[in-house]
Amino acid sequence: MTTFEERTTVHAFRDDALGDHDAVGLAEAIRRGEVSAAEAARAAAERVRAVDARLNAVQLLIDAPEHATRADGPLAGVPTFVKDNTDYQGLPTGHGSAAFTPRAARRHAPFARQFLGTGVTVLGKTRMPEFGFSPTTEYEGADPVRNPWNTGFSAGGSSGGSAALVAAGAVPIAHANDGGGSIRIPAACCGLVGLKPTRGRVVANAQSRQLPIDIVSDGIVSRTVRDSAAFLAAAESYKRNPKLPPVGLVEGPSERRLRIGFLLDSPNGVRSDAATRAAVEQTAATLERLGHTLEPVAPDIDPSFTDDFLVFWGMLSFLLGVTGRTLGPDFDHRRMDGLSRGLREDYLRNWRRTPGVLRRLKRTKVAYAAAFRGFDLLLSPVLAHTTPPLGHLSPTVPYTTLVERILAYVAFTPVDNVAGTPSMSVPAASATDDGLPIGVMFSGRPGSERKLLEVAFELEAEQRFRRIQDL
């Protein structure tokens, strides 16, 4: 149980080299010579040290950011972090797990190279739940990552460490990736922008290419829409997928009015709570006032989708248990946490269903595409209920109860992972009674990131996202 005294707001904004800049603003200041990349890195490291004792968001901080240089790229010199499931040369990759001793990576992962190609300065790695399975960043034997808006609550997962740092103002942007909502969930919890790109929009890491269905996309979490737009344009400049329409640099809303379908409850039957419904309805009303057309929609997703995704999820845990020694020679699946162990044991009871599960999940792409007929985008909640207090989704909760809670919470995001479609969490105008942010989600057809960014720009300009430093 979290005590009242622990429920505080934490942020790092101050009058230093970072100031109030987002990533685009800081990169411009560095280009103009108003601040150096090294000064920005030192200021970010100081901010991290100032808040992380209360947030527990950092897995590893590089002690001497003097490696910061005036690198090339649109985000040259912007300090940032890489999530701890992505190899960064010379740093250990721990995947949030206590099941093995991580080793220093020999080389950068493909996405790490693309991320560095934008010009950013990496200061270390952020914490995540074990193997990214949980929608909260909590552990059996370690302190959780705390939400900077209210430290008694979850920062989301699995990119919870990255989201906590960015929301607290320690760095302008940070790496995140998403295999079932892990960019969008922590963005919603922490009042950030979180864009999961179309499958194949950014380079895939080795683990993704080995999956029977590649559900993972890499990206960032940011405090402003223009930072997410700038990152995507820079990543595309590094390497563009010729099979997808180019996005380019999106710099504001479009004059084109859209037809947007909206839903308040999940296609799998989970009903969203009152605060979440109100946030989506308020967003829909704002968009209508701005000239867009909003209509209810009910995507016809296979009723077995949730159960099938749970089997797929369990298969991933099982495969990690089998192949874990590639991560470290001392890997022991018995040391995996309660959620990972439960998923693995569930799969061992259901493995014979695998062919049918994969077949049905692959058909989701076709069924989901039908929901977009006549619509440019879909608007929905990110999560079925508002951010829970720490402990509600802890891996120490008995597995059966924990999975029930997760499925009642993460009821919207996984469809876009299976279908490979782009999806974006944007802060709503309203907040919870505890002062926590609420996110709303826009999803589109494959390759429609430009439309997502344009509508997000329009909402940001209309309602101005809440800022933690204004509390």
Solvent accessible surface area in square Angstrom, and as a share of the most:
residue,aa,sasa,rsa
1,M,222,0.99
2,T,18,0.10
3,T,69,0.40
4,F,169,0.71
5,E,132,0.59
6,E,73,0.33
7,R,83,0.30
8,T,53,0.31
9,T,57,0.33
10,V,4,0.02
11,H,72,0.32
12,A,3,0.02
13,F,28,0.12
14,R,105,0.38
15,D,150,0.78
16,D,44,0.23
17,A,33,0.26
18,L,5,0.03
19,G,22,0.21
20,D,82,0.42
21,H,67,0.30
22,D,13,0.07
23,A,0,0.00
24,V,25,0.15
25,G,6,0.06
26,L,0,0.00
27,A,1,0.00
28,E,60,0.27
29,A,2,0.01
30,I,1,0.01
31,R,119,0.43
32,R,145,0.53
33,G,56,0.54
34,E,113,0.51
35,V,16,0.09
36,S,47,0.30
37,A,5,0.04
38,A,26,0.20
39,E,73,0.33
40,A,0,0.00
41,A,0,0.00
42,R,96,0.35
43,A,7,0.06
44,A,0,0.00
45,A,1,0.01
46,E,94,0.42
47,R,2,0.01
48,V,3,0.01
49,R,124,0.45
50,A,54,0.42
51,V,4,0.02
52,D,27,0.14
53,A,93,0.72
54,R,122,0.45
55,L,0,0.00
56,N,30,0.15
57,A,0,0.00
58,V,23,0.13
59,Q,94,0.42
60,L,49,0.25
61,L,36,0.18
62,I,40,0.20
63,D,117,0.61
64,A,59,0.46
65,P,7,0.05
66,E,107,0.48
67,H,84,0.38
68,A,10,0.08
69,T,86,0.50
70,R,146,0.53
71,A,39,0.30
72,D,131,0.68
73,G,28,0.27
74,P,68,0.43
75,L,1,0.01
76,A,7,0.06
77,G,0,0.00
78,V,0,0.00
79,P,0,0.00
80,T,0,0.00
81,F,0,0.00
82,V,2,0.01
83,K,1,0.00
84,D,2,0.01
85,N,30,0.15
86,T,2,0.01
87,D,56,0.29
88,Y,27,0.10
89,Q,100,0.45
90,G,48,0.46
91,L,22,0.11
92,P,44,0.28
93,T,12,0.07
94,G,6,0.06
95,H,18,0.08
96,G,18,0.17
97,S,17,0.11
98,A,81,0.63
99,A,0,0.00
100,F,8,0.04
101,T,86,0.50
102,P,47,0.30
103,R,129,0.47
104,A,62,0.48
105,A,13,0.10
106,R,203,0.74
107,R,159,0.58
108,H,38,0.17
109,A,13,0.10
110,P,34,0.22
111,F,1,0.00
112,A,1,0.01
113,R,108,0.39
114,Q,0,0.00
115,F,1,0.00
116,L,50,0.25
117,G,34,0.33
118,T,0,0.00
119,G,1,0.01
120,V,8,0.05
121,T,9,0.05
122,V,2,0.01
123,L,0,0.00
124,G,0,0.00
125,K,1,0.00
126,T,0,0.00
127,R,30,0.11
128,M,1,0.00
129,P,2,0.01
130,E,9,0.04
131,F,23,0.09
132,G,22,0.21
133,F,16,0.07
134,S,10,0.06
135,P,6,0.04
136,T,0,0.00
137,T,0,0.00
138,E,10,0.05
139,Y,36,0.14
140,E,81,0.36
141,G,79,0.76
142,A,55,0.43
143,D,92,0.48
144,P,24,0.15
145,V,0,0.00
146,R,45,0.16
147,N,0,0.00
148,P,0,0.00
149,W,13,0.04
150,N,18,0.09
151,T,3,0.02
152,G,0,0.00
153,F,11,0.05
154,S,1,0.00
155,A,0,0.00
156,G,0,0.00
157,G,0,0.00
158,S,3,0.02
159,S,1,0.00
160,G,0,0.00
161,G,0,0.00
162,S,0,0.00
163,A,0,0.00
164,A,0,0.00
165,L,0,0.00
166,V,0,0.00
167,A,4,0.03
168,A,0,0.00
169,G,0,0.00
170,A,0,0.00
171,V,1,0.00
172,P,3,0.02
173,I,0,0.00
174,A,0,0.00
175,H,0,0.00
176,A,0,0.00
177,N,9,0.04
178,D,0,0.00
179,G,20,0.19
180,G,15,0.15
181,G,0,0.00
182,S,11,0.07
183,I,0,0.00
184,R,0,0.00
185,I,4,0.02
186,P,0,0.00
187,A,0,0.00
188,A,6,0.04
189,C,1,0.00
190,C,0,0.00
191,G,11,0.10
192,L,3,0.02
193,V,0,0.00
194,G,0,0.00
195,L,9,0.04
196,K,2,0.01
197,P,1,0.01
198,T,4,0.03
199,R,74,0.27
200,G,36,0.34
201,R,7,0.02
202,V,12,0.07
203,V,26,0.15
204,A,32,0.25
205,N,12,0.06
206,A,46,0.36
207,Q,95,0.42
208,S,7,0.04
209,R,150,0.55
210,Q,147,0.65
211,L,37,0.19
212,P,57,0.36
213,I,12,0.06
214,D,31,0.16
215,I,10,0.05
216,V,46,0.26
217,S,9,0.06
218,D,5,0.03
219,G,1,0.01
220,I,4,0.02
221,V,0,0.00
222,S,0,0.00
223,R,45,0.16
224,T,32,0.19
225,V,0,0.00
226,R,96,0.35
227,D,0,0.00
228,S,2,0.02
229,A,1,0.01
230,A,9,0.07
231,F,6,0.02
232,L,2,0.01
233,A,15,0.12
234,A,3,0.02
235,A,1,0.01
236,E,19,0.08
237,S,96,0.62
238,Y,100,0.38
239,K,122,0.52
240,R,102,0.37
241,N,37,0.19
242,P,112,0.71
243,K,182,0.77
244,L,24,0.12
245,P,73,0.46
246,P,88,0.55
247,V,5,0.03
248,G,29,0.28
249,L,93,0.46
250,V,4,0.02
251,E,139,0.62
252,G,19,0.19
253,P,71,0.45
254,S,36,0.23
255,E,169,0.76
256,R,133,0.49
257,R,86,0.31
258,L,13,0.06
259,R,94,0.34
260,I,0,0.00
261,G,0,0.00
262,F,39,0.16
263,L,18,0.09
264,L,29,0.15
265,D,46,0.24
266,S,7,0.05
267,P,50,0.31
268,N,57,0.29
269,G,64,0.61
270,V,34,0.19
271,R,163,0.59
272,S,4,0.03
273,D,48,0.25
274,A,82,0.63
275,A,40,0.31
276,T,3,0.02
277,R,41,0.15
278,A,51,0.39
279,A,1,0.01
280,V,0,0.00
281,E,84,0.38
282,Q,82,0.37
283,T,2,0.01
284,A,7,0.06
285,A,58,0.45
286,T,12,0.07
287,L,0,0.00
288,E,94,0.42
289,R,158,0.58
290,L,45,0.22
291,G,41,0.40
292,H,9,0.04
293,T,62,0.36
294,L,15,0.08
295,E,62,0.28
296,P,106,0.67
297,V,27,0.16
298,A,92,0.72
299,P,13,0.08
300,D,118,0.61
301,I,17,0.09
302,D,52,0.27
303,P,129,0.81
304,S,31,0.20
305,F,13,0.06
306,T,28,0.16
307,D,76,0.40
308,D,1,0.00
309,F,22,0.09
310,L,30,0.15
311,V,10,0.05
312,F,2,0.01
313,W,27,0.09
314,G,1,0.01
315,M,13,0.06
316,L,27,0.13
317,S,0,0.00
318,F,50,0.21
319,L,73,0.36
320,L,43,0.21
321,G,13,0.13
322,V,92,0.53
323,T,67,0.39
324,G,1,0.01
325,R,171,0.62
326,T,103,0.60
327,L,43,0.21
328,G,0,0.00
329,P,90,0.56
330,D,60,0.31
331,F,10,0.04
332,D,30,0.16
333,H,63,0.28
334,R,180,0.66
335,R,109,0.40
336,M,0,0.00
337,D,18,0.09
338,G,13,0.12
339,L,5,0.02
340,S,1,0.00
341,R,85,0.31
342,G,5,0.05
343,L,0,0.00
344,R,43,0.16
345,E,84,0.37
346,D,30,0.15
347,Y,19,0.07
348,L,79,0.39
349,R,156,0.57
350,N,43,0.22
351,W,121,0.42
352,R,177,0.65
353,R,93,0.34
354,T,23,0.13
355,P,86,0.54
356,G,12,0.11
357,V,1,0.01
358,L,32,0.16
359,R,136,0.50
360,R,62,0.23
361,L,2,0.01
362,K,115,0.49
363,R,126,0.46
364,T,7,0.04
365,K,107,0.45
366,V,112,0.64
367,A,33,0.26
368,Y,14,0.05
369,A,57,0.44
370,A,35,0.27
371,A,11,0.09
372,F,1,0.00
373,R,182,0.66
374,G,47,0.45
375,F,23,0.10
376,D,16,0.08
377,L,0,0.00
378,L,6,0.03
379,L,0,0.00
380,S,8,0.05
381,P,0,0.00
382,V,1,0.01
383,L,12,0.06
384,A,2,0.02
385,H,45,0.20
386,T,34,0.20
387,T,10,0.06
388,P,6,0.04
389,P,55,0.35
390,L,22,0.11
391,G,37,0.35
392,H,54,0.24
393,L,2,0.01
394,S,11,0.07
395,P,9,0.06
396,T,89,0.52
397,V,22,0.13
398,P,97,0.61
399,Y,45,0.17
400,T,97,0.57
401,T,51,0.30
402,L,1,0.00
403,V,12,0.07
404,E,107,0.48
405,R,81,0.29
406,I,4,0.02
407,L,46,0.23
408,A,46,0.36
409,Y,1,0.00
410,V,20,0.11
411,A,6,0.05
412,F,10,0.04
413,T,0,0.00
414,P,11,0.07
415,V,11,0.06
416,D,1,0.01
417,N,2,0.01
418,V,5,0.03
419,A,1,0.01
420,G,4,0.04
421,T,6,0.03
422,P,0,0.00
423,S,0,0.00
424,M,0,0.00
425,S,0,0.00
426,V,0,0.00
427,P,8,0.05
428,A,5,0.04
429,A,42,0.33
430,S,34,0.22
431,A,37,0.29
432,T,19,0.11
433,D,158,0.82
434,D,71,0.37
435,G,27,0.26
436,L,1,0.01
437,P,6,0.04
438,I,11,0.06
439,G,5,0.05
440,V,1,0.00
441,M,6,0.03
442,F,0,0.00
443,S,4,0.03
444,G,0,0.00
445,R,96,0.35
446,P,66,0.41
447,G,11,0.11
448,S,17,0.11
449,E,0,0.00
450,R,96,0.35
451,K,48,0.20
452,L,0,0.00
453,L,1,0.00
454,E,27,0.12
455,V,2,0.01
456,A,0,0.00
457,F,21,0.09
458,E,21,0.09
459,L,0,0.00
460,E,37,0.16
461,A,86,0.66
462,E,71,0.32
463,Q,40,0.18
464,R,144,0.53
465,F,17,0.07
466,R,73,0.27
467,R,83,0.30
468,I,5,0.02
469,Q,43,0.19
470,D,80,0.41
471,L,123,0.61
